[in-house]
Amino acid sequence: MRVRFGDRASVLVETTLLRRRAADKLGELGPSFQVSNWLFTDEALQQATAAPVAMHRARRLAGTRPDVVVHDATCSIGTELAALRGSGTRAVGSDIDPVRLAMARHNLGATADLCRADALHPVTRDAVVLVDPARRRGGQRRFRPDDYQPGLGQLMDSYRGRDLVVKCAPGIDFDQLRRLGFDGEVEVTSYRGSVREACLWSAGLAGPGVRRRASILGVLDTGEQITDTEPDDCPVRPAGRWIVDPDGAVVRAGLVRHYGARHGLWQLDPAIAYLSGDRLPSAIRGFEVLEQLAFDERRLRHALSALDCGALEILVRGVGVDPDALRRRLRLRGSRPLSVLITRIGSGPASHAAAYVCRASR
């Protein structure tokens, strides 16, 4: 490469490697956008929204009103704009970084409406403003909203009274949002079992009465959404035939009881996210209970050996157990793959750790 391309060799190698990575993350943006020809920086690709998540948001924005115009005020290399255009939504983009803006123009084509602007200085009127603040610098993640670039509080002040959508880290502190005066909806989105982001929707864009939403993508054909306006009548009972570990978006959004009520499940403990039932909901991974016992390593080893367990998946909630260290100590030699769920049951002096030996549904 150096012989053939000289000083450009390192840039060409990096671009080729980034395009290969982008094929998995962004390849579903649609036939109009061939990411195999896109330009990237490593940091821009890391922060770019995965295509299914960007498309989910674009469809939701398209449904807000027939004539909606969306201004992506931190458009970077153009991922969100591509998803918006793919949904038929009129969209304009801006970014303060001239390099990323030039990449976006290359990626989206000459017809893209782009300009260079600071996200903290509005350059549109009436449009819904979409912002994805930078949460990385030098490869390091930023977790505090004030450390975003631009800061979350500054963004909210700049667009006070405007329809605003802000992509945030999934672990954002909801109490901090209240202190910043945010009164809209927090949507936590997962894709294929991995929580990807928390998205803030200002009050004018939120669902009626909705303050928290979990959107689970990659299950069924249309995914699944659940909000805090749904019933949360979820009793607490001993384990039934199945145990369900709810998707991380449900847990992060605080909607475990709502999810249980929707699917006819109950909680093992009111403070623990495991749910149980005698029927496994469609397209949900569950654990069929084979044996239940008070958690004790010796008893657990005997139970697993009797079931010919070799490969073991260990899930833990509410108990200080290191799954990897426990797996090594169990020294299993069987041939059957099983799962064990270890959780705290009860509170105060009556609390205890229980272990459920299970067969995973898939």
LUMGU-241987 format. One record per residue (C-alpha): x, y, z; residue number from 0; residue in one letter. Coordinates in Angstrom, 2 decimals, padded with zeros to 5 digits. Each point is the difference from the previous one (the first is absolute). Layout:
<rs>
+---------+---------+---------+------+------+
!    east !   north !      up ! resi ! resn !
+---------+---------+---------+------+------+
!       X !       Y !       Z !  NUM !    A !
...
+---------+---------+---------+------+------+
</rs>
This chain:
<rs>
+---------+---------+---------+------+------+
!    east !   north !      up ! resi ! resn !
+---------+---------+---------+------+------+
!  000.00 !  000.00 !  000.00 !    0 !    M !
!  002.80 !  002.43 !  000.85 !    1 !    R !
!  001.79 ! -000.76 ! -003.26 !    2 !    V !
! -003.14 !  000.53 ! -002.03 !    3 !    R !
! -001.68 !  002.88 !  001.85 !    4 !    F !
!  002.77 !  001.68 !  002.01 !    5 !    G !
! -001.24 !  002.40 !  002.69 !    6 !    D !
! -003.63 ! -000.92 ! -000.69 !    7 !    R !
!  000.50 ! -003.66 !  000.94 !    8 !    A !
! -001.01 !  000.29 !  003.68 !    9 !    S !
! -003.16 !  001.96 ! -000.83 !   10 !    V !
! -001.02 ! -002.53 ! -002.65 !   11 !    L !
!  000.56 ! -002.93 !  002.32 !   12 !    V !
! -001.99 !  001.67 !  002.79 !   13 !    E !
! -002.86 !  000.84 ! -002.37 !   14 !    T !
! -000.16 ! -003.57 ! -001.27 !   15 !    T !
! -000.10 ! -001.43 !  003.53 !   16 !    L !
! -002.63 !  002.53 !  001.11 !   17 !    L !
! -002.20 ! -000.86 ! -002.99 !   18 !    R !
!  000.14 ! -003.66 !  000.95 !   19 !    R !
! -001.10 !  000.82 !  003.55 !   20 !    R !
! -002.70 !  002.31 ! -001.31 !   21 !    A !
! -001.55 ! -002.76 ! -002.10 !   22 !    A !
! -001.30 ! -001.70 !  003.16 !   23 !    D !
! -001.03 !  003.18 !  001.81 !   24 !    K !
! -001.44 !  002.08 ! -002.83 !   25 !    L !
! -000.64 ! -002.45 ! -002.81 !   26 !    G !
! -003.78 !  000.09 !  000.48 !   27 !    E !
! -000.42 !  003.70 ! -000.84 !   28 !    L !
! -001.44 ! -001.06 ! -003.34 !   29 !    G !
!  000.98 ! -000.43 ! -003.64 !   30 !    P !
!  000.33 !  003.76 ! -000.52 !   31 !    S !
!  002.98 !  000.15 !  002.36 !   32 !    F !
!  002.90 ! -002.35 ! -000.71 !   33 !    Q !
!  002.19 !  000.30 !  003.09 !   34 !    V !
!  002.70 ! -001.94 ! -001.83 !   35 !    S !
!  000.72 !  003.35 ! -001.71 !   36 !    N !
! -000.36 !  002.23 !  003.07 !   37 !    W !
!  002.74 !  001.96 !  001.74 !   38 !    L !
!  000.50 ! -000.26 !  003.77 !   39 !    F !
!  002.21 !  000.83 !  002.91 !   40 !    T !
!  000.40 ! -002.65 !  002.67 !   41 !    D !
! -001.66 !  002.15 !  002.68 !   42 !    E !
! -002.87 !  000.98 ! -002.32 !   43 !    A !
! -000.73 ! -003.64 ! -000.80 !   44 !    L !
!  000.10 ! -000.95 !  003.69 !   45 !    Q !
! -002.58 !  002.69 !  000.79 !   46 !    Q !
! -002.17 ! -000.59 ! -003.07 !   47 !    A !
! -003.43 ! -001.42 !  000.79 !   48 !    T !
! -000.52 ! -003.59 ! -001.11 !   49 !    A !
! -002.21 ! -000.05 ! -003.09 !   50 !    A !
! -003.04 ! -001.80 !  001.56 !   51 !    P !
! -000.05 !  002.49 !  002.90 !   52 !    V !
!  000.37 !  003.02 ! -002.30 !   53 !    A !
! -002.77 ! -001.31 ! -002.24 !   54 !    M !
! -002.27 ! -000.59 !  002.99 !   55 !    H !
!  000.48 !  003.62 !  001.08 !   56 !    R !
! -000.50 !  001.25 ! -003.57 !   57 !    A !
! -003.31 ! -001.85 ! -000.30 !   58 !    R !
! -001.15 !  001.46 !  003.30 !   59 !    R !
!  000.96 !  003.53 ! -001.09 !   60 !    L !
! -001.75 ! -000.50 ! -003.34 !   61 !    A !
! -003.18 ! -000.85 !  001.88 !   62 !    G !
! -000.05 !  003.16 !  002.13 !   63 !    T !
! -001.71 !  002.07 ! -002.72 !   64 !    R !
! -000.38 ! -000.23 ! -003.80 !   65 !    P !
!  002.18 !  003.01 ! -000.85 !   66 !    D !
!  002.70 ! -000.49 !  002.62 !   67 !    V !
!  003.48 !  001.36 ! -000.73 !   68 !    V !
!  002.87 ! -001.30 !  002.12 !   69 !    V !
!  003.23 !  001.88 !  000.59 !   70 !    H !
!  002.85 ! -002.28 !  001.04 !   71 !    D !
!  002.16 !  002.57 !  001.78 !   72 !    A !
!  002.92 ! -002.40 !  000.55 !   73 !    T !
! -000.20 ! -001.91 ! -003.27 !   74 !    C !
!  003.62 ! -001.25 !  000.06 !   75 !    S !
!  000.49 ! -002.48 ! -002.88 !   76 !    I !
! -003.72 ! -000.13 ! -000.84 !   77 !    G !
! -001.41 ! -003.20 !  001.52 !   78 !    T !
! -003.16 !  001.54 !  001.49 !   79 !    E !
! -000.59 !  002.10 ! -003.12 !   80 !    L !
!  000.20 ! -003.12 ! -002.16 !   81 !    A !
! -002.61 ! -001.73 !  002.18 !   82 !    A !
! -002.26 !  003.08 ! -000.07 !   83 !    L !
!  000.21 !  000.29 ! -003.77 !   84 !    R !
! -000.69 ! -003.73 ! -000.27 !   85 !    G !
! -003.22 !  000.49 !  001.96 !   86 !    S !
! -001.15 !  002.74 ! -002.37 !   87 !    G !
!  000.61 !  002.80 !  002.51 !   88 !    T !
!  001.35 !  003.35 ! -001.12 !   89 !    R !
!  003.21 !  000.55 !  001.94 !   90 !    A !
!  002.83 !  002.52 !  000.17 !   91 !    V !
!  003.32 ! -000.46 !  001.75 !   92 !    G !
!  002.71 !  002.07 !  001.61 !   93 !    S !
!  003.21 ! -000.66 !  001.88 !   94 !    D !
!  002.80 !  002.10 !  001.41 !   95 !    I !
!  002.71 ! -002.40 ! -001.20 !   96 !    D !
!  000.92 !  000.82 ! -003.63 !   97 !    P !
!  001.59 ! -003.41 ! -000.60 !   98 !    V !
! -003.06 ! -001.97 !  001.11 !   99 !    R !
! -002.23 !  002.40 ! -001.92 !  100 !    L !
!  002.04 ! -000.66 ! -003.16 !  101 !    A !
! -000.33 ! -003.74 !  000.64 !  102 !    M !
! -003.76 !  000.37 !  000.41 !  103 !    A !
! -000.22 !  001.80 ! -003.36 !  104 !    R !
!  001.94 ! -002.82 ! -001.64 !  105 !    H !
! -002.08 ! -002.68 !  001.75 !  106 !    N !
! -003.41 !  001.54 ! -000.69 !  107 !    L !
!  000.58 !  001.52 ! -003.41 !  108 !    G !
! -000.08 !  003.50 ! -001.42 !  109 !    A !
! -003.75 !  000.45 !  000.59 !  110 !    T !
!  000.36 ! -000.12 !  003.81 !  111 !    A !
! -000.86 !  003.27 !  001.77 !  112 !    D !
!  003.03 !  000.59 !  002.23 !  113 !    L !
!  001.70 !  002.95 !  001.62 !  114 !    C !
!  002.69 !  000.63 !  002.58 !  115 !    R !
! -001.42 !  001.23 !  003.30 !  116 !    A !
!  000.38 ! -000.26 !  003.76 !  117 !    D !
! -002.78 ! -002.15 !  001.51 !  118 !    A !
! -000.38 !  002.54 !  002.82 !  119 !    L !
! -000.93 !  002.74 ! -002.46 !  120 !    H !
! -003.29 ! -000.91 ! -001.76 !  121 !    P !
! -000.02 !  000.51 ! -003.77 !  122 !    V !
! -003.52 ! -001.30 ! -000.73 !  123 !    T !
! -003.53 !  000.93 !  001.01 !  124 !    R !
! -002.99 ! -002.30 !  000.56 !  125 !    D !
!  001.99 ! -003.16 ! -000.79 !  126 !    A !
!  000.29 ! -002.83 !  002.50 !  127 !    V !
!  003.58 !  000.13 !  001.25 !  128 !    V !
!  001.93 ! -003.27 !  000.33 !  129 !    L !
!  003.28 !  000.06 !  001.95 !  130 !    V !
!  002.53 ! -002.74 !  000.70 !  131 !    D !
!  002.58 !  001.55 !  002.35 !  132 !    P !
!  003.50 ! -001.46 ! -000.09 !  133 !    A !
!  000.53 ! -002.39 !  002.90 !  134 !    R !
!  003.55 ! -001.04 ! -000.86 !  135 !    R !
!  003.28 !  001.82 ! -000.04 !  136 !    R !
!  003.29 ! -001.71 ! -000.77 !  137 !    G !
! -001.75 ! -003.37 !  000.14 !  138 !    G !
! -001.32 !  000.65 !  003.54 !  139 !    Q !
! -003.71 ! -000.01 !  000.76 !  140 !    R !
! -001.67 !  002.89 !  001.79 !  141 !    R !
! -002.79 ! -000.92 !  002.39 !  142 !    F !
! -001.01 !  003.33 !  001.58 !  143 !    R !
! -002.47 !  002.04 ! -002.10 !  144 !    P !
!  002.00 !  003.15 !  000.76 !  145 !    D !
!  003.03 ! -001.64 ! -001.63 !  146 !    D !
! -001.81 ! -000.64 ! -003.28 !  147 !    Y !
!  001.11 !  002.19 ! -002.90 !  148 !    Q !
! -002.07 !  002.11 ! -000.07 !  149 !    P !
! -001.25 ! -000.36 !  003.57 !  150 !    G !
! -003.56 ! -001.23 !  000.51 !  151 !    L !
! -001.02 !  002.97 !  002.14 !  152 !    G !
!  001.30 !  002.43 ! -002.63 !  153 !    Q !
! -001.95 ! -001.77 ! -002.71 !  154 !    L !
! -003.23 !  000.14 !  001.96 !  155 !    M !
!  000.50 !  003.71 !  000.65 !  156 !    D !
!  000.78 !  000.70 ! -003.67 !  157 !    S !
! -003.15 ! -001.75 ! -001.23 !  158 !    Y !
! -002.39 !  000.84 !  002.82 !  159 !    R !
! -003.54 ! -000.03 ! -001.40 !  160 !    G !
!  001.04 ! -001.91 ! -003.15 !  161 !    R !
! -000.79 ! -003.61 ! -000.91 !  162 !    D !
!  003.27 ! -001.70 !  000.94 !  163 !    L !
!  001.34 ! -003.55 ! -000.20 !  164 !    V !
!  003.31 ! -000.81 !  001.73 !  165 !    V !
!  001.88 ! -003.27 ! -000.21 !  166 !    K !
!  001.71 ! -000.83 !  003.32 !  167 !    C !
!  001.99 ! -002.81 !  001.59 !  168 !    A !
! -002.28 ! -002.81 !  001.23 !  169 !    P !
!  001.32 !  000.32 !  003.54 !  170 !    G !
! -001.01 !  003.64 !  000.39 !  171 !    I !
! -001.21 !  000.92 !  003.49 !  172 !    D !
! -003.74 !  000.73 ! -000.22 !  173 !    F !
!  000.22 !  002.16 !  003.14 !  174 !    D !
!  002.48 !  002.26 ! -001.79 !  175 !    Q !
! -002.53 !  000.48 ! -002.77 !  176 !    L !
! -002.58 !  001.19 !  002.50 !  177 !    R !
!  002.52 !  002.42 !  001.49 !  178 !    R !
!  000.57 !  001.39 ! -003.49 !  179 !    L !
! -003.72 !  000.64 ! -000.31 !  180 !    G !
! -000.67 ! -002.69 ! -002.61 !  181 !    F !
! -003.73 ! -000.84 ! -000.01 !  182 !    D !
! -000.31 ! -002.18 ! -003.10 !  183 !    G !
!  000.40 ! -003.69 ! -000.76 !  184 !    E !
!  003.07 ! -002.19 !  000.45 !  185 !    V !
!  000.10 ! -002.84 ! -002.53 !  186 !    E !
!  002.49 ! -002.79 !  000.68 !  187 !    V !
!  000.71 ! -002.04 ! -003.13 !  188 !    T !
!  001.63 ! -003.40 ! -000.37 !  189 !    S !
!  000.92 ! -001.95 ! -003.09 !  190 !    Y !
!  000.51 ! -003.76 !  000.00 !  191 !    R !
!  000.17 ! -000.07 !  003.77 !  192 !    G !
!  002.52 !  002.83 !  000.41 !  193 !    S !
! -001.09 !  003.36 !  001.43 !  194 !    V !
!  001.19 !  002.63 ! -002.48 !  195 !    R !
! -001.20 !  003.38 !  001.21 !  196 !    E !
! -002.38 !  002.18 !  001.97 !  197 !    A !
! -001.78 !  002.55 ! -002.18 !  198 !    C !
! -001.65 !  003.11 !  001.45 !  199 !    L !
! -003.19 !  001.18 ! -001.69 !  200 !    W !
! -001.23 !  003.45 !  001.03 !  201 !    S !
! -003.55 !  000.29 !  001.32 !  202 !    A !
! -001.45 !  000.99 ! -003.39 !  203 !    G !
!  001.30 ! -003.21 ! -001.58 !  204 !    L !
! -000.64 ! -002.41 !  002.87 !  205 !    A !
! -002.84 ! -002.47 ! -000.06 !  206 !    G !
! -003.12 !  001.12 !  001.93 !  207 !    P !
!  000.86 ! -000.23 !  003.70 !  208 !    G !
!  003.17 ! -002.00 ! -000.73 !  209 !    V !
!  003.10 !  000.68 !  002.07 !  210 !    R !
!  001.88 ! -003.27 ! -000.57 !  211 !    R !
!  000.03 ! -002.35 ! -002.97 !  212 !    R !
!  001.92 ! -003.19 ! -000.77 !  213 !    A !
!  000.44 ! -000.83 ! -003.69 !  214 !    S !
!  001.27 ! -003.52 ! -000.68 !  215 !    I !
!  001.26 ! -000.40 ! -003.56 !  216 !    L !
!  001.02 ! -003.21 ! -001.70 !  217 !    G !
! -002.87 ! -002.12 !  001.36 !  218 !    V !
! -003.03 ! -000.97 ! -002.06 !  219 !    L !
! -000.46 !  002.02 ! -003.21 !  220 !    D !
! -000.82 !  003.34 !  001.54 !  221 !    T !
!  001.79 ! -000.16 !  003.34 !  222 !    G !
! -001.82 !  000.75 !  003.23 !  223 !    E !
! -000.65 !  003.23 !  001.88 !  224 !    Q !
! -001.33 !  000.46 !  003.50 !  225 !    I !
! -000.63 !  003.21 !  001.95 !  226 !    T !
! -000.74 !  001.06 !  003.56 !  227 !    D !
! -003.61 !  000.77 ! -000.93 !  228 !    T !
! -000.78 ! -003.74 ! -000.18 !  229 !    E !
! -001.29 ! -002.01 !  002.98 !  230 !    P !
!  002.63 ! -001.19 !  002.48 !  231 !    D !
! -002.07 ! -002.54 !  001.94 !  232 !    D !
!  002.75 ! -002.56 !  000.46 !  233 !    C !
! -000.29 ! -002.24 !  003.09 !  234 !    P !
!  002.87 ! -001.62 !  001.89 !  235 !    V !
! -000.03 ! -003.82 !  000.11 !  236 !    R !
!  002.37 ! -002.97 !  000.12 !  237 !    P !
!  001.50 ! -001.16 ! -003.27 !  238 !    A !
! -002.23 ! -001.72 ! -002.53 !  239 !    G !
!  001.10 ! -002.12 ! -002.92 !  240 !    R !
!  001.92 !  002.80 ! -001.70 !  241 !    W !
!  002.22 !  002.89 !  001.13 !  242 !    I !
!  000.46 !  003.01 ! -002.28 !  243 !    V !
!  002.90 !  002.44 !  000.20 !  244 !    D !
! -001.57 !  003.11 ! -001.60 !  245 !    P !
!  001.77 !  001.87 ! -002.75 !  246 !    D !
!  002.47 !  002.59 !  001.27 !  247 !    G !
! -002.06 !  002.85 ! -001.45 !  248 !    A !
! -002.96 ! -001.04 !  002.17 !  249 !    V !
!  002.17 ! -000.18 !  003.11 !  250 !    V !
!  001.80 !  003.28 ! -000.70 !  251 !    R !
! -003.29 !  001.82 ! -000.66 !  252 !    A !
! -001.45 ! -001.30 !  003.29 !  253 !    G !
! -002.84 ! -001.85 ! -001.75 !  254 !    L !
!  000.45 ! -003.54 !  001.31 !  255 !    V !
! -003.42 ! -000.08 !  001.67 !  256 !    R !
! -001.69 !  001.44 ! -003.11 !  257 !    H !
!  001.73 ! -002.60 ! -002.15 !  258 !    Y !
! -001.06 ! -002.77 !  002.36 !  259 !    G !
! -003.61 !  001.17 !  000.02 !  260 !    A !
! -000.10 !  000.10 ! -003.81 !  261 !    R !
!  001.26 ! -003.58 ! -000.33 !  262 !    H !
! -001.85 ! -001.56 !  002.94 !  263 !    G !
!  003.15 ! -000.48 !  002.08 !  264 !    L !
!  000.79 !  000.63 !  003.66 !  265 !    W !
!  003.06 !  001.07 !  001.99 !  266 !    Q !
!  002.09 ! -002.30 !  002.16 !  267 !    L !
!  000.79 !  002.97 !  002.23 !  268 !    D !
! -001.34 !  003.58 ! -000.16 !  269 !    P !
!  003.52 !  001.48 ! -000.15 !  270 !    A !
!  001.51 ! -002.48 ! -002.49 !  271 !    I !
! -000.51 !  000.10 ! -003.79 !  272 !    A !
! -000.58 ! -003.73 ! -000.54 !  273 !    Y !
! -003.51 ! -000.95 ! -001.12 !  274 !    L !
! -001.68 ! -003.39 ! -000.02 !  275 !    S !
! -002.99 ! -001.74 ! -001.52 !  276 !    G !
! -001.42 ! -003.32 ! -001.09 !  277 !    D !
!  000.02 !  001.03 ! -003.68 !  278 !    R !
!  002.88 !  001.52 ! -001.94 !  279 !    L !
! -001.01 !  003.06 ! -002.07 !  280 !    P !
!  000.65 ! -000.20 ! -003.73 !  281 !    S !
!  003.51 !  000.88 ! -001.26 !  282 !    A !
!  001.34 !  000.47 !  003.54 !  283 !    I !
!  002.93 ! -001.97 !  001.33 !  284 !    R !
! -000.87 ! -001.77 !  003.21 !  285 !    G !
!  001.38 ! -002.51 !  002.47 !  286 !    F !
! -001.95 ! -003.16 !  000.78 !  287 !    E !
!  000.43 ! -000.80 !  003.69 !  288 !    V !
!  001.37 ! -003.49 !  000.60 !  289 !    L !
!  000.92 !  000.35 !  003.66 !  290 !    E !
! -000.16 !  002.66 !  002.70 !  291 !    Q !
!  002.18 !  000.15 !  003.11 !  292 !    L !
!  001.40 !  002.38 !  002.57 !  293 !    A !
!  003.27 !  001.27 ! -001.39 !  294 !    F !
!  002.92 ! -002.02 !  001.33 !  295 !    D !
!  002.98 ! -000.88 ! -002.18 !  296 !    E !
!  000.20 ! -003.63 !  001.14 !  297 !    R !
! -003.71 ! -000.64 ! -000.48 !  298 !    R !
!  000.08 !  001.77 ! -003.34 !  299 !    L !
!  002.95 ! -002.12 ! -001.19 !  300 !    R !
! -001.81 ! -003.20 !  000.95 !  301 !    H !
! -003.19 !  001.12 ! -001.76 !  302 !    A !
!  001.85 !  000.92 ! -003.18 !  303 !    L !
!  002.04 ! -003.20 ! -000.01 !  304 !    S !
! -003.17 ! -002.08 !  000.40 !  305 !    A !
! -001.38 !  001.77 ! -003.09 !  306 !    L !
!  003.20 ! -000.74 ! -001.99 !  307 !    D !
!  000.81 !  003.71 ! -000.37 !  308 !    C !
!  003.17 !  000.99 ! -001.86 !  309 !    G !
! -000.34 !  003.49 ! -001.51 !  310 !    A !
! -001.67 !  002.35 !  002.48 !  311 !    L !
! -001.50 !  003.46 ! -000.49 !  312 !    E !
! -000.22 !  001.90 !  003.31 !  313 !    I !
! -002.26 !  003.03 !  000.47 !  314 !    L !
!  000.03 !  001.95 !  003.27 !  315 !    V !
! -002.23 !  002.73 !  001.44 !  316 !    R !
!  000.16 !  001.44 !  003.51 !  317 !    G !
!  002.71 ! -002.37 !  001.24 !  318 !    V !
!  003.74 !  000.62 !  000.17 !  319 !    G !
!  001.11 ! -002.95 ! -002.13 !  320 !    V !
!  002.66 !  000.12 ! -002.74 !  321 !    D !
! -001.35 ! -002.31 ! -002.75 !  322 !    P !
!  003.40 ! -000.75 ! -001.52 !  323 !    D !
!  001.61 ! -000.85 !  003.35 !  324 !    A !
! -002.98 ! -002.15 !  001.02 !  325 !    L !
!  000.10 ! -001.88 ! -003.31 !  326 !    R !
!  003.66 ! -000.87 !  000.56 !  327 !    R !
! -000.64 ! -001.21 !  003.53 !  328 !    R !
! -002.89 ! -002.24 ! -001.07 !  329 !    L !
!  002.34 ! -002.06 ! -002.23 !  330 !    R !
! -002.79 ! -001.48 ! -002.11 !  331 !    L !
!  000.83 ! -002.94 ! -002.29 !  332 !    R !
! -003.35 ! -000.96 ! -001.53 !  333 !    G !
! -001.28 !  000.30 ! -003.57 !  334 !    S !
! -003.22 !  001.97 !  000.40 !  335 !    R !
! -000.22 !  003.83 ! -000.33 !  336 !    P !
! -002.05 !  001.56 !  002.80 !  337 !    L !
! -000.59 !  003.37 !  001.66 !  338 !    S !
! -000.19 !  001.00 !  003.63 !  339 !    V !
! -001.68 !  003.18 !  001.22 !  340 !    L !
!  001.14 !  001.19 !  003.43 !  341 !    I !
! -002.05 !  002.72 !  001.64 !  342 !    T !
! -000.92 !  001.54 !  003.31 !  343 !    R !
! -003.51 ! -000.77 !  001.26 !  344 !    I !
! -001.57 !  002.13 !  002.73 !  345 !    G !
!  001.45 !  002.89 !  001.98 !  346 !    S !
!  001.41 !  000.61 !  003.45 !  347 !    G !
!  000.83 ! -002.89 !  002.34 !  348 !    P !
! -002.30 ! -002.36 ! -001.93 !  349 !    A !
!  001.77 !  000.48 ! -003.32 !  350 !    S !
!  001.89 ! -002.89 ! -001.55 !  351 !    H !
!  001.73 ! -000.93 ! -003.24 !  352 !    A !
! -001.73 ! -002.51 ! -002.25 !  353 !    A !
!  001.38 ! -001.92 ! -002.96 !  354 !    A !
! -002.14 ! -001.20 ! -002.90 !  355 !    Y !
!  001.52 ! -002.65 ! -002.25 !  356 !    V !
! -001.54 !  000.41 ! -003.44 !  357 !    C !
! -000.02 ! -000.97 ! -003.63 !  358 !    R !
!  000.13 !  003.05 ! -002.28 !  359 !    A !
! -002.69 !  000.13 ! -002.67 !  360 !    S !
!  002.44 !  001.17 ! -002.72 !  361 !    R !
+---------+---------+---------+------+------+
</rs>
